[in-house]
């Protein structure tokens, strides 16, 4: 958990998503916790949760882009909140932080400052999804 200190402070929401080489995209403790929820199932529950996350998150990122294009800040905030929560559930710690920034900025400042962060969020999802696929194999 000590690696979380590498993330920007919560007040630093305007900074791009950190690319911290020593901070893995997935918190392995979160994966262990998911495995422990259904011991003895040979990882089936973990694979199911990861599969849902990998299938759903691109849809939420598409929602972010659509809301950004249409100027719908409340829907954007909800999509960012959804990404934040689901990313926390699977231990996608850097993506969770990026989504938290998006949620905060869209709620407090509107959509003017979030375009680059959406791109960062999408790139971080690709990184997290690749790692999750390895961990669930």
N, C-alpha and C positions, 0 to 999 in steps of 0.2 A: 504494500500500500504506500510505501515511502515514495514510489515513483510519481504519484499523483502530484507531489509538490512541484514537479517540472511543468505543470500546466500553468498558464497565466492566471493571475489573481482574478477573482470574479468581477472586479471593477474594470478589468481590461478588455471589455467586450468589443472594442473597435479593432483589436489586433486580429490579423488573419489566424486561421486555425494553426496551432503549432505543429511543426514537423519535428518532433523530438525523437532522434534516433534511438535513445535509450528507453523510451517509453513505448512498450509494445501496443499495437492497436487493440489487443484483447487482453483483458485482465484474467489471467488463468485461475485466480481464486473464484471469480464469478462462474467460470466453466465448471470448476470442481463443485461449487454449490449446486449448479443445475444437475450435474451427474448424481449428487447425493440425494436429490429429491426423489429419485426412483432407482435405488440401487438394485442391481441384479437384472436390469432389463437390457444389458449389453449396449448401453448408450442410445437406445431407441428414443427415449424422451428428449435427450439432448439434440439428437438429429432432427426430431420433429420441430422443436423450438427454433433451432437454427434455420431450418428450411422455411418456416413461416417468416422469420426475420428477413432472410435473403430474398424471399418473394415479395414481401410487403414494402420494405424500405425504399426500393426504387419508385414505387407508386407514390410514396410520401414525398420523395425528392421531386418527382414530377409535379405533385401538388404545389410544392414550394415555388417551382418555376412558373406554373400557371398563375398562381396568386401574385407573384412578383410582376408578371406581365399585365395582369388585370388590375393591379393595385389593391387587392383584397387583403389588407393587413390582418384583420381578425382570423381569416381562414389560414393565412400564412403562419400566424402565431400558433394556431391549433396544430398544424402539420409539423411545425418545429417541435412543439411539445410532445407529440406522438413519437417522433424520431428520438428525442431525448430519452423518453421513458423506455422505449423498446431497446435502444442501444445500451442503456444502463442494465437492463435485464440480462443481456447476453455478454456484458462486460466490454462492450466497444467504447472504451473510456475516452479516447480522443474524439470520436464522433459524437459521443454524448456531450462533451464540452462544447463542440462546435454548434450542435443543435441548441444547447442552452444559450449560447451567445445570440443565435438567430432569434430565439424566442424572446429574449430580453430586449434586443434592439428593435424588433418589430413591434413589441408592445410599447416601448418607451419613446422611440424615435421614428416609427414608421418604416417604410421599406427603402428609403433612400440609401441607407448604408449597408445593405445586406447582399447586394449582387455578388460580389467576390466571395463572400462567405458561403453562399449557396454552392458555388463551384468548388470551394474547399471541402464542403460537406460531401459533395458527390465523390470527390477524389478519395476522401477518407473512408467513405462507405466501401469503395472498391478494395481498398487496403484491408479493411476489417473483414469483408466478405471472403477474401482470399484466405485469410488466417482462420476464420471460422470453418471454412470448408476443410482445411487441413486438420483442425482439431476434432471435427466430427466424423472424419473418415475412419 
